[in-house]
Amino acid sequence: ALAAHERALVIRRKLAADNPTDIPYQRDLAASHINIGLQLRLTGQPAKALAAYENALAVRRKLAADYPAVNQFQGELAATHIWIGQMQCETGQLEEAMASYEQGLAIQRKLAADNPTVVNIQCDLAAIYNNIGLIRRARGQLAEASAAYEQALAIRRKPEADPEAPVRASELGATLNGLAQVDLEAQRFAEARDHLRKAIVWQKKALGANPGHPLYRQRLMDHWKSLMRAARELGRDD
């Protein structure tokens, strides 16, 4: 797969160079860099994957600057910042990852403000807050992590975010679980239990619609494990 994407990149790079004002060729070039980054990530080459994502970022940054009114270009730029941040997280570069997330957040927040009824844009904003919560928790910034998760939760609970849809229900459960993890680390075990009980309800909704979905199953199992920990800490071995 990686070799095929690299062959496509050679072709797309020439097309983009020969047609610098042709938007589809520029977008295709960025997509090739993203595809290569994904394959490198899957094959355990994080440094090379990060370089591929950064190549995509350069293309998408120019498109977003040249066409600031095109929501799709702004969204793709924000997403690329987030993918870079994820790679930086995986390689232990938490400071750099936080900076990448904040750049993506600034773009996505404006998009969300300009498009308050577009579900995908709103949910992408929630996902960024969720990622920020993960990093802040990893850095021991529990209050800041909790605030980020609460912002994600506020978006995901809105009726216009369609929380009853399986993928949205699972994401809502994951955000509640993030809040619970902060509570566990802060030894707020009753609060953690409450968040986890709610997370389980939402994750069960997602799994009920897709009983074999591996991510929903994994998340539900993780919620139950954390709930067991909270119960033990509260002296509820039963």
DOVEXSE-511125 format. One record per atom (N, C-alpha, C, O): residue in three letters; y, x, z. Coordinates in steps of 0.05 Angstrom, whole numbers, plus 5000, padded with zeros to 4 digits. Layout:
AlaYXZ;...
This chain:
Ala497650175000;Ala500050005000;Ala502550175000;Ala504450124986;Leu502550385016;Leu504850565018;Leu505350694991;Leu507650724982;Ala503250784977;Ala503550914951;Ala504750724931;Ala506350804914;Ala503850474932;Ala504950274913;Ala507850224918;Ala509450204899;His508650204944;His511450164950;His513150404942;His515450374933;Glu512050644944;Glu513550884936;Glu513950894906;Glu515950984896;Arg511950794891;Arg512250784862;Arg514350584854;Arg516050624836;Ala514350354868;Ala516450154863;Ala519250264870;Ala521150204856;Leu519350424891;Leu521950534899;Leu523150714877;Leu525550704872;Val521450874865;Val522351054843;Val523650884821;Val525750954811;Ile522350664813;Ile523450494792;Ile525950354801;Ile527950354786;Arg525950244825;Arg528250104835;Arg530650284839;Arg532950204836;Arg530150524848;Arg532350714852;Arg533750774826;Arg536250784825;Lys532250804804;Lys533450864778;Lys535050614768;Lys537250634757;Leu533850384771;Leu535150134763;Leu537750094778;Leu539850024766;Ala537750144804;Ala540150114820;Ala542250324812;Ala544650254812;Ala541450564806;Ala543350774798;Ala544550714771;Ala546950764766;Asp542950604753;Asp543950544726;Asp545550294725;Asp547150254706;Asn545250124745;Asn546649864746;Asn547949824773;Asn547149644788;Pro549949984780;Pro551049984808;Pro552449724815;Pro552749674839;Thr553149564796;Thr554549304803;Thr552649064801;Thr553448844805;Asp550149114795;Asp548148904793;Asp546948854820;Asp545349014830;Ile547648634833;Ile546848574860;Ile543848564864;Ile542748684883;Pro542248424846;Pro539348404851;Pro538048684852;Pro536248724867;Tyr538948864835;Tyr537749134836;Tyr538349274862;Tyr536649424872;Gln540749244873;Gln541449364898;Gln539749244921;Gln538749384939;Arg539448984920;Arg537848854941;Arg534948934939;Arg533648974960;Asp533948954915;Asp531149044911;Asp530749334922;Asp528649394933;Leu532749494917;Leu532549774927;Leu532349774957;Leu530649914969;Ala534049624971;Ala533949605000;Ala531249495009;Ala530049595028;Ala530249294995;Ala527649185002;Ala525349385000;Ala523549385017;Ser525449554980;Ser523449764977;Ser523549955001;Ser521450035012;His525950035009;His526150215033;His524950075058;His523650205074;Ile525549815061;Ile524449665084;Ile521349655082;Ile520049695103;Asn520249595059;Asn517349585056;Asn516049845063;Asn513949855076;Ile517250065054;Ile516250325060;Ile516350385090;Ile514550485102;Gly518650305102;Gly518950335131;Gly516750195146;Gly515750295166;Leu516149945137;Leu514049795151;Leu511349925149;Leu509949935169;Gln510650025125;Gln508050155122;Gln507950415138;Gln505850475150;Leu510150565139;Leu510150805155;Leu509850745185;Leu508550885200;Arg511150525193;Arg510950445221;Arg508050365228;Arg506950445248;Leu506750215209;Leu504050135214;Leu502050365214;Leu499950345226;Thr502750575200;Thr500950805199;Thr501751025219;Thr500851255216;Gly503350955238;Gly504051145260;Gly505851375253;Gly505551595263;Gln507751325235;Gln509651525227;Gln512551435233;Gln514051375215;Pro513251405259;Pro515751285267;Pro518251425257;Pro520151295250;Ala518151695256;Ala520551835248;Ala521151785218;Ala523451745210;Lys519051785202;Lys519351725173;Lys520151435169;Lys521751365151;Ala519051255185;Ala519650975183;Ala522650925189;Ala524050775176;Leu523651065210;Leu526451045217;Leu528251135194;Leu530251015189;Ala527451355181;Ala529051455159;Ala529051255136;Ala531151215123;Ala526851115131;Ala526750915110;Ala528550685116;Ala530050585099;Tyr528550595141;Tyr530350375149;Tyr533250455147;Tyr534950295139;Glu533850705153;Glu536550795151;Glu537450805122;Glu539850765116;Asn535650875104;Asn536250865075;Asn536950575066;Asn538850535051;Ala535350385076;Ala535950105071;Ala538650025082;Ala540149875070;Leu539250125106;Leu541750055119;Leu544150135102;Leu546149985100;Ala544050375090;Ala546250465074;Ala546750275050;Ala549150225044;Val544650185038;Val544949995015;Val546049725025;Val547949615013;Arg544949625046;Arg545749365056;Arg548549365068;Arg549949165067;Arg549249585079;Arg552049605090;Arg554049585068;Arg556149455071;Lys553549715045;Lys555349695023;Lys555449415011;Lys557649315005;Leu553149285009;Leu553149004999;Leu554748825017;Leu556248655008;Ala554348855043;Ala555748685062;Ala558748735062;Ala560348545065;Ala559548985058;Ala562349055056;Ala563648945030;Ala565948855030;Asp562148965008;Asp563148874983;Asp563248564981;Asp564948454966;Tyr561448424995;Tyr561348134993;Tyr561248015022;Tyr559247915030;Pro563448045036;Pro563447955064;Pro563047655068;Pro562247575090;Ala563447495048;Ala563047205051;Ala560247115046;Ala559646875049;Val558447295038;Val555647225032;Val553947245057;Val553447465066;Asn553247025069;Asn551747025094;Asn549147175093;Asn548447315112;Gln547847155070;Gln545247295067;Gln545447595070;Gln543847725082;Phe547547705059;Phe547947995060;Phe548648075089;Phe547748285098;Gln550247915103;Gln550847975130;Gln548347965148;Gln547948125165;Gly546747755143;Gly544347725158;Gly542347955154;Gly541048045173;Glu542148035129;Glu540248265123;Glu541248525136;Glu539648685144;Leu543948555136;Leu544948795150;Leu544448785179;Leu543548985191;Ala544848555192;Ala544248535221;Ala541348585226;Ala540648725245;Ala539548475209;Ala536648505213;Ala535848805211;Ala534148895226;Thr537148945193;Thr536549235189;Thr537349395214;Thr535849575222;His539649325225;His540449455251;His538249405272;His537649585288;Ile537249165273;Ile535249105294;Ile532649255289;Ile531449355308;Trp531749265264;Trp529349415258;Trp529649715265;Trp527749835276;Ile531949825260;Ile532550095268;Ile532350125298;Ile531250315309;Gly533549935312;Gly533449935341;Gly530649925352;Gly529950055371;Gln528949765339;Gln526149745348;Gln524650005344;Gln523150085362;Met525250145322;Met523950405318;Met525050605338;Met523450765348;Gln527550595344;Gln528650775364;Gln527450725392;Gln527050905407;Cys526950465398;Cys525550395423;Cys522850525424;Cys522050645444;Glu521350495402;Glu518650605401;Glu518450905404;Glu516451015412;Thr520651035396;Thr520751335399;Thr522251425423;Thr522951655426;Gly522851235442;Gly524051305467;Gly527051355466;Gly528251455485;Gln528351275444;Gln531251315441;Gln532751065450;Gln533850915434;Leu532651005476;Leu533750755486;Leu536750735482;Leu537750515476;Glu538250955486;Glu541150945483;Glu541850875454;Glu543550705449;Glu540451005435;Glu540950965407;Glu540150675399;Glu541450545383;Ala537850585410;Ala536950315404;Ala538950115414;Ala539449915400;Met540050155437;Met542049965448;Met544449955429;Met545549735424;Ala545350185419;Ala547650185400;Ala546950035375;Ala548649895364;Ser544550075365;Ser543749925340;Ser543649625345;Ser544549475328;Tyr542549545368;Tyr542449265374;Tyr545249145376;Tyr545748925367;Glu547049295388;Glu549849195392;Glu551249165365;Glu552848975361;Gln550649345346;Gln551749315319;Gln550649065306;Gln552148905293;Gly548049025308;Gly546848785297;Gly547848535310;Gly548348335297;Leu548248545337;Leu549248315352;Leu552048235342;Leu552547995339;Ala553748425338;Ala556548365330;Ala556548215303;Ala558048025300;Ile554848295285;Ile554748165259;Ile553547885262;Ile554547695251;Gln551247875276;Gln549847615279;Gln551447415295;Gln551347175289;Arg552947505314;Arg554647315330;Arg556747185313;Arg557246945315;Lys557947345295;Lys559947225277;Lys558647025258;Lys559746815253;Leu556347105248;Leu554846925230;Leu554246665244;Leu554546445232;Ala553346685269;Ala552646445283;Ala555046265289;Ala554846025288;Ala557246395295;Ala559746245300;Ala560646095275;Ala561645875276;Asp560346225252;Asp561146105227;Asp559245895216;Asp559945735199;Asn556745905227;Asn554645725217;Asn553145595240;Asn550845645244;Pro554545435256;Pro553345325281;Pro551045135277;Pro549545085296;Thr550645035253;Thr548444845248;Thr546144965233;Thr544144825227;Val546245225226;Val544145355211;Val542045465231;Val542645655245;Val539745345232;Val537745405253;Val536945695253;Val536845825274;Asn536245795229;Asn535246075228;Asn537246275237;Asn536546465251;Ile539846235231;Ile541946415240;Ile542146415270;Ile542346615283;Gln542046175282;Gln542246145311;Gln539846275324;Gln540146415344;Cys537546235313;Cys535046345326;Cys534946645322;Cys533846785340;Asp536046755300;Asp536147045297;Asp537947165318;Asp537447385328;Leu540147025325;Leu541947115347;Leu540447125373;Leu540647315388;Ala538846915379;Ala537246905403;Ala535347135404;Ala534947255426;Ala534147205381;Ala532147425381;Ala533547695388;Ala532347865401;Ile536047725379;Ile537447975385;Ile537947985415;Ile537548195427;Tyr538847765427;Tyr539247765456;Tyr536647835470;Tyr536747965491;Asn534447725460;Asn531847785472;Asn531248085472;Asn530248195491;Asn531748205449;Asn531248495446;Asn533048655465;Asn532148855477;Ile535548565468;Ile537348705486;Ile536348675515;Ile536548865530;Gly535248445521;Gly534148405548;Gly531848605553;Gly531648715575;Leu530148645533;Leu527948835536;Leu528949115542;Leu527849255560;Ile530949205527;Ile531949475531;Ile533249505558;Ile532849695573;Arg534949305565;Arg536249325591;Arg534249325614;Arg534749455634;Arg532149175611;Arg530049175632;Arg528749445633;Arg528149555655;Ala528149565610;Ala526949825609;Ala528750045622;Ala527750245632;Arg531350005620;Arg533250185632;Arg533850125661;Arg535550255673;Gly532549925672;Gly533049855700;Gly535549695705;Gly536349665728;Gln536749585684;Gln539249425686;Gln538449135688;Gln538748985669;Leu537449055711;Leu536248795714;Leu538248565711;Leu537548365699;Ala540548595723;Ala542548375720;Ala543348335691;Ala543648115682;Glu543748565677;Glu544548545649;Glu542248435632;Glu542748285613;Ala539848515639;Ala537448405624;Ala537248105628;Ala536847955609;Ser537648015652;Ser537547725658;Ser539647575643;Ser539147365632;Ala542047695641;Ala544247565627;Ala543547535597;Ala544147335585;Ala542347745585;Ala541647735557;Ala539547525552;Ala539647375533;Tyr537447515569;Tyr535347315566;Tyr536547035569;Tyr535746845555;Glu538446995588;Glu539646735591;Glu541146645566;Glu541146415559;Gln542446835553;Gln543846775528;Gln541846685506;Gln542346495492;Ala539646825505;Ala537546755486;Ala536446475492;Ala536046315475;Leu536046425518;Leu534846175527;Leu536745945520;Leu535845725512;Ala539345985525;Ala541245765520;Ala541145675490;Ala541345445484;Ile540845875472;Ile540745815444;Ile538045675437;Ile538045475423;Arg535845775448;Arg533245675441;Arg532645395452;Arg530945255442;Arg534145315473;Arg533745055485;Arg535244835470;Arg534644595474;Lys537144905454;Lys538744705440;Lys537044535421;Lys535244645408;Pro537444275421;Pro535844105403;Pro536044195374;Pro534144175359;Glu538444295365;Glu538744375338;Glu537144625331;Glu536844695308;Ala536144765352;Ala534445005348;Ala531544925344;Ala529845095340;Asp531044665345;Asp528344555339;Asp526244685358;Asp524344805348;Pro526644665384;Pro524744805403;Pro521944695402;Pro520044835411;Glu521444455391;Glu518844345391;Glu517144455368;Glu514644435369;Ala518344585348;Ala516844715327;Ala515144945339;Ala516145085357;Pro512644985330;Pro510945175343;Pro512145455346;Pro512045575368;Val513245565325;Val514345835327;Val516745845346;Val517046035361;Arg518345635347;Arg520645625365;Arg519645585394;Arg520745705413;Ala517645425398;Ala516545385425;Ala515445645436;Ala515745705459;Ser514045795419;Ser512946045428;Ser515146245435;Ser514946395455;Glu517246255419;Glu519446425425;Glu520846355451;Glu521746525466;Leu521146085455;Leu522345995480;Leu520646075504;Leu521746165524;Gly518046055501;Gly516246145522;Gly516546445527;Gly516446535550;Ala516846605506;Ala517146895509;Ala519746965523;Ala519747155539;Thr521846815518;Thr524346875531;Thr524146805561;Thr525146955578;Leu522946575568;Leu522446505596;Leu520746715609;Leu521246785633;Asn518846825595;Asn517247045606;Asn518847295611;Asn518447425631;Gly520747345593;Gly522547575597;Gly524147545623;Gly524447735638;Leu525247305627;Leu526647255652;Leu524847295676;Leu525647395697;Ala522347195674;Ala520447225695;Ala519847525702;Ala519547595725;Gln519647685681;Gln519147975685;Gln521448105701;Gln520948275718;Val523948025695;Val526248115710;Val525948025739;Val526348185758;Asp525247775743;Asp524847675770;Asp522747825786;Asp523047885809;Leu520547885772;Leu518348035785;Leu519348305794;Leu518748395816;Glu520748445777;Glu521748715783;Glu523848705806;Glu524048885822;Ala525248475808;Ala527248445829;Ala526048315854;Ala527448265873;Gln523448275853;Gln521948155875;Gln522947865882;Gln522947785905;Arg523747725861;Arg524447445864;Arg522047285854;Arg522047175832;Phe519947275871;Phe517347175862;Phe517346875857;Phe515946775839;Ala518746725874;Ala518846435870;Ala520246365843;Ala519246195828;Glu522446505837;Glu523846465812;Glu522046545788;Glu521946405768;Ala520546765791;Ala518746855770;Ala516646645765;Ala516046585742;Arg515546525787;Arg513446325784;Arg514546075768;Arg513245965751;Asp517046005775;Asp518245775761;Asp518645825732;Asp518045655715;His519646065725;His520046125697;His517346145682;His517146055659;Leu515346245695;Leu512746275682;Leu511346005678;Leu510045965657;Arg511645825697;Arg510545565693;Arg511745425668;Arg510345295653;Lys514345455665;Lys515745345642;Lys514845485616;Lys514345355596;Ala514545755618;Ala513645905595;Ala510945815585;Ala510445785561;Ile509145755604;Ile506445675597;Ile506445405583;Ile504945355565;Val508245215592;Val508444955579;Val509144985550;Val507944865533;Trp511145155545;Trp512045195517;Trp510045335500;Trp509545275477;Gln508745535512;Gln506745685497;Gln504345515491;Gln503045545470;Lys503645335509;Lys501445145503;Lys502144955480;Lys500444885464;Lys504644875479;Lys505444715457;Lys505044855430;Lys504044745411;Ala505945115429;Ala505545265405;Ala502645295398;Ala501845265375;Leu501045365418;Leu498145405413;Leu496745145406;Leu494745155391;Gly497644925417;Gly496444675411;Gly496644605381;Gly494944485370;Ala498844695369;Ala499244645340;Ala497744845323;Ala497144795300;Asn497245085335;Asn495945305320;Asn493845435339;Asn494445655349;Pro491645315344;Pro489745405365;Pro488745695361;Pro488045825380;Gly488645785336;Gly487646055331;Gly489746265328;Gly489046495322;His492246205333;His494446385328;His494246625348;His494546575372;Pro493846865338;Pro493447095357;Pro495847155375;Pro495447215399;Leu498247135364;Leu500647195380;Leu501046985402;Leu501647055425;Tyr500646735396;Tyr500946525416;Tyr498846555438;Tyr499446515461;Arg496446625430;Arg494346665450;Arg494946895468;Arg494546885492;Gln495847115456;Gln496447355471;Gln498747295491;Gln498647375514;Arg500847155481;Arg503047095499;Arg502246915522;Arg503046965545;Leu500546715516;Leu499646535537;Leu498046685558;Leu498446645582;Met496346865549;Met494747025568;Met496547195585;Met496147215609;Asp498647315573;Asp500547475588;Asp502047315609;Asp502547405631;His502847065601;His504246895620;His502446835644;His503346835667;Trp499846775639;Trp498046715661;Trp497646955679;Trp497546925704;Lys497447185668;Lys497147435684;Lys499547475702;Lys499247535726;Ser501947435691;Ser504347475707;Ser504547255729;Ser505447315751;Leu503647015722;Leu503646805742;Leu501746865765;Leu502346805788;Met499446985759;Met497647065780;Met498947275799;Met498647255823;Arg500447455787;Arg501847655803;Arg503847525822;Arg504047585845;Ala505447335810;Ala507447205826;Ala506147045849;Ala507147045872;Ala503946915843;Ala502546755864;Ala501546935886;Ala501746865910;Arg500447165879;Arg499347345899;Arg501647445917;Arg501447465942;Glu503947515904;Glu506247615920;Glu507347405939;Glu508547465959;Leu506947155932;Leu507846935949;Leu505646855969;Leu506046655984;Gly503547005970;Gly501346945989;Gly499646715981;Gly498246595998;Arg499646645955;Arg498046415946;Arg495646515931;Arg495446485907;Asp493746635945;Asp491346735933;Asp489646505921;Asp488046555903;Asp490046265932;Asp488546035921;Asp489445975892;Asp488445795880;
